[in-house]
Each structure stands twice: as C-alpha cells, then as structure tokens.
Amino acid sequence: MKPAALMTGHATRAGTEAYIRTYGAALAEGHYSDFLNLHLKLSSLGLGTFPGAASDEADECYAQIVQRALASGINVIDTAAHYRYGRSACAVGEGLRRAFAAGVARNQVFVISKGGFLRFADGMPEDFDAWFETHIARKGLGRRDDLTDVHLLSPGYIAQQIEDARAALGLETLDAFLVDQPEVHIPRIGKGALNRKLQSVFTVLEQAVKENKIRCYGISTFNGFRVETDHDLFQSLTSLQGLAEKAAQVAWQDMQAKHSFRLVQLPFNQAMLEGFTRFNQATGKGNVASTLQAAFQLRIYAMASHSLAKGRLAAAGEDALRGALPQFANPAQRALQFNRSTPGLGTSLAGISMPAHLDDLLEVARIPPLAREAYLKFYQRVDPM
C-alpha cells in the first residue's frame, strides 16, 4: 500500500496570527506568547500526550482532544516517539488530520516531537539483547556504547526517529524536534563525552533543518536545567548553543552558518520552581541568570513540562494558590494559571488524555495570566511574628 502523502508546511508568523483571530478570539489577552526567533504566536498552554493506556480507546480519545483543542485556541502539541509505545504520535496524527479537514491550517499549528528513548511497539521485550541487535544494531542505528538503560543517543537513531515522527504525525516538516533527557548518559560516560555525542546528534538535526524535515531543535531535560552549576547533570544553555553552532557549520558547510537550537523544555510547576528561582546559567552577556531568564536573553523559547507534576497538582495544589486564585474551580486550573503567568515561560504543557482535562485547560485560557507584580508575590517571604 502506498504511504499517505505528508501534509506540507509548518507554523508561520502569518498563520499563527491568523489562528488567533479565527480560533483564539474568545480567549483572554495574553494567552499567546512570542516565539521570537521564528516570529510565531504560540498558546501559553499546550497539549502533552504522555499519559494514558496503550489502547484503541485512548487513541480515539487523544484524536478527539487534539481536534477540539486546535479548534479552541490551543495551537501547541507535544509528543514523543516512545509515548504510549509509539501510539501517542499516531493518535496526534489522526487528530491533526481531522483538524485540518475541519479548517485549521497547517501553518497555524506548532507540533513538537522528541526522541532518544527506545520505542517498544509491543512492550518491553523479554530478550532485550536480541531485540537491540535486530532493531538497532543490524540497521546501523546505534551501538551498545550509545545506550544507557533504554536511552539511545546516536546520530542514526535520532535521524530514524525524525522519520518515524513525520510518518506517524503525517507532517512533512516538524516544527521542532527535541533530544529527550540526554543527561541520563552523564553518570556512565561523563559530560565531555555526552557533549561530543550531542554535537554529532545536533549535526544530524541541522541537516534535518536543511532538508526541511524540521524547523528547529533543542533538548528536553528533567534535571539538567534545575540543578546547581557544579552538579554533574547540569546543562549550560550557552554551551549547548556552542555545540549547535559547530554542528551548523558542519551541516551547512559554512563557517558563518546560524544554528537552529531554539527551544528547550524543563519541568516547572509550583513544587519544582528551579527554572525561575535558581540562578545557574551564565549567559555570556555579563550576568548569571535563571534558566528562564537566560533562555529569554539567548532567544531560546522555554516550555514547561510536568505542569501538573504527572497529575499530583491536579488533585491538591499549594495553599497559597488556593487563596490567591479563588476564581478557579480546582487545583488543576490554579496550577496551570500559576505556570502560564511565569515570566520567561512561553508555553506550559499538560498531559491531556481525557476531555475533562481539556476543559480545565480551556477554562484557564479564557482568563488573562497574572500580572507580573501579582505573580511575584508568590515568592515573597513572610517574616515570622
């Protein structure tokens, strides 16, 4: 059977501005953030696709949620090769097809995929060594030396995951591709060796930009941007940009080539505040800043993962939020409002696997983010009596 044609195009300035007029008119002012380098308007809340069962019912639910979200003012969708054993990307692809058929334009939507973790379509294999030999080594996608636990960091594997994501999503061009949690390799091989691997992987990603398979790239990290500067797992934004600059020179065969490292994700929520409060990034501009501040100065778009701490904050949030945000119906809405109001944070992602979760997202989108002064009050110390 001939594979289905991939939808051409990518998110553009004109498209995302038109999206706001068409699908975001009923939402609050301040709901859309500026992606400065690419001149895009992206929703301050986005759909994550990690949670849920690996079932046909969950696939259909995701497809419906994606279609409804795109018709309701949410134009950022995030997925990854290994989410729900690869089913999430396919479900997102179905939702995109339905949304496009209903009138949403390809250039109005920002779609992210991530790679690095192995994808086990049929669940964890009983004989991992045999599986790796058959599915990875013999295909030239990577070696055991590139593997830490179930994370494979090799140029061949990342290139293949880009192809798999394009096919699953039905898109000729991904708006962004992120290397997912590369810091997991540091305890085994050290940061120097990791950086060498990353430069090789970034070269593949620059080549993918050159071939119009992706528009930009970056990394998604769990620990790398939240720890202290001297921690083994720490990741420096300026160092990553330096690796990307070298990769661009190789891929484009031009010493003046500009890199396309433009997006990062990190956990951020009311219980994981380090991206805003920990000053661990030297920006190269004469100051030390938090990750969110540094990303803004370096013109890197910052997204929050774990906005609801894998559902924990949807059940019970901080008392301070309950008192300060009484207009919101539940802890999930208050947690999302807190995140999207954070200075320097472009989009907060929330895993949305049920229609009621999307209802919460849309309720928050109808209310303006907190003003900076009101937000900063959450960080003020209360002197003891």
C-alpha positions in Angstrom: 0.0 0.0 0.0 1.3 3.4 -0.9 2.0 5.5 2.2 -0.2 8.5 2.7 1.2 11.8 1.5 2.6 14.0 4.2 1.0 17.4 4.9 3.3 20.2 3.7 4.1 23.4 5.6 4.9 24.4 9.1 3.9 27.1 11.6 4.4 30.6 10.3 4.0 34.1 11.6 1.1 34.9 9.3 -0.5 31.5 10.1 -0.3 31.8 13.8 -1.5 35.4 13.8 -4.5 34.3 11.7 -5.1 31.5 14.1 -5.5 33.9 17.0 -8.1 35.9 15.0 -10.0 32.8 14.0 -9.7 30.4 16.9 -8.4 32.5 19.7 -10.7 35.4 19.6 -12.8 34.2 22.6 -9.7 33.6 24.8 -8.0 36.1 27.1 -5.5 38.7 26.2 -2.0 37.4 27.0 -2.9 33.8 26.2 -0.4 33.7 23.3 3.4 34.0 23.6 6.0 35.3 21.2 8.5 32.7 19.8 10.9 35.5 18.9 13.4 33.7 16.6 10.6 32.3 14.3 8.2 35.2 14.9 5.4 32.8 15.9 2.4 33.2 18.3 2.1 30.1 20.4 -0.6 29.4 23.0 0.5 29.7 26.6 -0.9 26.3 27.3 -0.2 23.2 25.2 -1.2 19.6 24.9 1.1 16.9 26.2 0.5 13.3 25.2 2.4 11.1 27.6 -0.4 9.7 29.9 -3.0 7.1 29.1 -3.3 3.4 28.3 -1.9 1.8 25.2 -5.4 1.1 23.9 -7.6 1.9 20.9 -10.0 3.8 23.2 -7.2 6.0 24.4 -6.1 6.6 20.8 -9.5 7.8 19.8 -9.8 10.0 22.9 -6.5 11.6 22.0 -7.5 12.2 18.4 -10.7 13.9 19.6 -8.9 16.0 22.1 -6.3 17.2 19.6 -9.0 18.2 17.1 -11.0 20.0 19.7 -8.0 21.8 21.2 -6.9 23.1 17.9 -10.4 24.4 17.2 -10.5 26.1 20.6 -7.3 28.2 20.6 -4.6 25.7 21.7 -2.0 25.5 18.9 0.9 23.7 20.6 1.0 19.9 20.6 3.9 17.9 22.1 4.6 14.2 21.7 7.5 11.8 21.6 8.5 8.6 19.9 8.1 6.4 22.9 4.9 7.8 24.4 2.4 5.0 24.9 4.7 2.7 23.0 4.5 5.0 20.0 0.7 5.2 19.9 0.5 8.8 21.0 2.2 10.2 17.9 -0.2 8.2 15.6 -3.2 9.4 17.6 -2.0 13.0 17.4 -1.6 12.5 13.6 -5.2 11.4 13.4 -6.3 14.4 15.4 -4.3 16.7 13.1 -5.9 15.2 10.0 -9.3 15.8 11.4 -8.5 19.4 12.5 -7.0 20.2 9.1 -10.1 18.7 7.4 -12.3 20.9 9.6 -10.5 24.1 8.5 -7.4 24.5 10.8 -4.4 25.3 8.6 -1.1 23.6 8.9 0.7 26.9 9.2 -1.3 27.7 12.4 -0.1 24.8 14.5 3.2 24.1 16.3 3.9 20.4 16.6 6.9 19.0 18.6 8.3 15.5 18.7 11.0 14.2 20.9 13.5 11.3 20.6 16.2 9.4 22.4 14.3 6.8 24.3 13.8 3.4 22.7 10.3 2.7 21.4 9.0 -0.8 22.1 5.9 -1.1 19.9 4.9 -4.4 21.6 6.0 -3.6 25.1 9.4 -4.3 26.8 10.9 -7.4 25.0 11.7 -10.5 27.0 15.2 -10.7 25.3 16.4 -7.2 25.2 19.8 -8.1 23.7 18.2 -9.9 20.8 15.7 -7.0 20.3 18.5 -4.5 20.2 20.6 -6.5 17.8 17.6 -6.9 15.4 16.0 -3.5 15.6 19.0 -1.2 16.2 22.5 -2.7 15.6 21.8 -4.5 12.4 20.1 -1.4 10.9 23.1 0.7 11.7 21.1 3.0 14.0 23.4 2.7 17.1 25.7 0.6 19.2 25.6 -0.6 22.7 28.1 2.1 23.6 25.5 4.6 22.6 23.0 3.1 25.1 22.2 4.0 28.7 19.4 1.9 30.1 16.7 2.4 27.4 18.0 5.7 26.1 20.0 5.6 22.8 21.9 8.7 21.8 23.3 8.2 18.3 23.0 10.2 15.1 21.5 7.2 13.2 18.8 6.6 15.8 17.8 10.3 16.1 17.6 10.6 12.3 15.3 7.5 12.2 13.1 8.9 15.0 12.6 12.1 12.9 11.4 9.9 10.0 9.2 7.9 12.3 7.6 11.0 13.8 7.0 12.6 10.4 5.2 9.4 9.2 3.2 9.0 12.4 2.1 12.6 12.5 1.5 12.9 8.8 3.7 16.0 8.5 6.4 16.8 6.0 8.0 19.2 8.4 8.0 19.0 12.2 8.0 22.4 13.9 10.5 21.2 16.5 12.4 18.1 17.4 13.9 17.7 20.9 16.5 15.3 22.2 14.8 13.9 25.3 16.8 13.8 28.6 20.3 13.4 27.2 21.7 14.0 30.7 20.9 10.4 31.6 24.2 9.4 29.9 26.4 11.6 32.1 26.8 9.2 35.0 28.1 6.5 32.6 30.2 8.4 30.1 30.8 11.9 31.7 29.8 15.3 30.4 32.6 15.7 27.9 31.7 12.5 26.1 28.0 13.5 26.2 28.8 16.8 24.6 30.6 15.1 21.8 27.7 12.8 21.2 25.3 15.8 21.3 27.4 17.7 18.7 27.1 14.7 16.4 23.4 14.5 17.0 22.9 18.3 16.5 24.7 17.9 13.2 22.0 15.4 12.1 19.4 17.8 13.4 20.9 20.7 11.4 20.9 18.5 8.4 17.2 17.8 9.0 16.6 21.6 9.1 18.5 21.9 5.9 16.2 19.2 4.3 13.0 20.9 5.6 12.2 17.9 7.8 12.3 20.0 11.0 12.2 23.8 11.6 14.2 23.9 14.8 15.5 21.7 17.6 16.6 21.7 21.2 16.6 19.5 24.3 14.1 18.4 26.9 15.6 17.7 30.2 14.4 16.6 33.6 17.4 17.5 35.8 19.8 19.4 33.5 18.4 22.9 33.9 17.2 22.6 37.5 20.4 21.6 39.4 23.3 23.7 40.6 26.0 24.7 38.2 28.5 22.3 39.7 26.2 19.3 39.6 27.2 16.5 37.3 23.9 16.6 35.4 23.9 20.4 34.9 23.4 21.6 31.3 24.5 25.1 30.2 22.4 26.9 27.6 25.4 28.7 26.2 27.4 25.5 25.9 24.5 23.8 24.1 24.3 26.8 21.7 28.1 26.4 21.2 27.7 22.8 20.2 24.8 23.8 17.9 27.0 26.4 16.3 29.7 23.9 15.5 27.1 21.4 14.2 25.6 24.1 11.9 29.0 24.8 10.4 29.4 21.2 9.6 25.9 20.5 8.2 25.8 23.7 6.1 29.5 23.7 5.2 29.6 27.4 6.1 31.6 28.9 9.0 29.0 31.7 9.2 26.0 29.3 9.4 23.5 30.2 12.1 22.3 27.3 14.2 18.7 26.3 14.8 18.9 25.4 18.5 15.8 27.4 19.6 13.7 25.5 22.1 14.1 23.9 25.5 11.7 22.1 27.9 12.2 21.6 31.6 9.9 20.6 34.5 8.3 23.7 36.1 5.4 23.9 38.5 4.6 25.2 41.9 6.7 22.4 43.5 9.5 22.5 41.0 10.5 26.2 40.8 14.2 25.9 40.0 13.9 27.1 36.4 12.8 30.5 37.8 14.5 30.7 41.2 17.9 29.0 40.7 20.5 31.3 39.2 22.7 28.7 37.5 23.1 29.9 33.9 26.0 32.2 32.7 24.5 33.9 29.7 27.7 35.3 28.1 26.2 38.7 28.5 27.9 39.6 31.7 25.4 38.1 34.1 24.2 34.9 35.8 20.5 34.2 35.4 17.9 31.5 36.0 17.2 29.2 33.1 14.1 31.0 32.1 15.8 34.4 32.2 18.8 33.1 30.4 16.6 31.4 27.7 14.9 34.8 27.1 18.2 36.6 26.8 19.6 34.0 24.5 16.4 34.0 22.4 15.5 30.4 23.2 11.9 29.6 23.7 11.2 27.9 27.0 8.4 25.4 27.6 7.4 23.8 30.9 6.8 20.1 31.1 5.3 18.4 34.2 3.0 21.4 34.7 0.7 19.3 36.8 3.5 17.0 38.2 2.0 14.0 36.5 -1.4 14.7 37.9 -0.4 15.3 41.5 -1.1 19.0 41.4 -4.5 18.4 39.8 -5.5 16.7 43.0 -4.0 19.0 45.5 -2.1 22.2 45.0 -0.4 24.7 47.3 -2.5 26.6 49.8 -1.0 29.9 48.6 -2.6 29.3 45.2 -6.0 28.4 46.6 -6.2 31.7 48.5 -4.7 33.9 45.7 -6.7 32.3 42.8 -10.2 31.8 44.1 -11.9 32.3 40.7 -10.6 28.9 39.5 -12.6 25.8 40.0 -10.0 23.3 41.0 -6.3 22.7 41.8 -5.5 21.8 38.2 -6.7 25.2 36.9 -4.9 27.1 39.6 -1.7 25.1 38.8 -2.0 25.9 35.1 -2.6 29.6 35.8 0.4 29.8 38.0 2.6 28.3 35.4 1.5 30.3 32.4 1.9 33.5 34.4 5.6 32.8 35.0 7.8 35.5 33.3 10.0 34.0 30.6 8.0 30.8 30.3 6.4 30.6 26.8 4.2 27.5 26.9 3.2 25.2 29.8 2.4 21.7 28.7 -0.1 19.5 30.4 -0.7 15.8 29.7 -4.3 15.8 28.4 -5.8 12.3 28.0 -9.4 12.9 29.0 -11.9 15.5 27.8 -12.4 16.9 31.3 -8.7 17.7 31.4 -9.0 19.7 28.2 -12.0 21.6 29.8 -9.7 22.7 32.6 -7.1 23.9 30.1 -9.6 25.9 28.1 -11.2 27.5 31.3 -7.7 28.8 32.2 -7.1 30.1 28.7 -10.2 32.3 29.0 -8.7 34.3 31.9 -5.7 36.6 31.5 -2.4 35.5 33.0 -1.5 37.1 36.3 0.3 40.5 36.1 4.0 40.2 36.9 3.6 42.0 40.2 0.8 39.7 41.3 2.8 36.6 40.3 6.0 37.7 42.1 4.0 37.9 45.4 4.0 34.1 45.5 7.8 34.3 46.1 7.8 36.9 48.8 9.0 35.7 52.2 6.6 36.1 55.2 8.5 37.3 58.3 7.7 35.3 61.4 5.8 37.2 64.1 
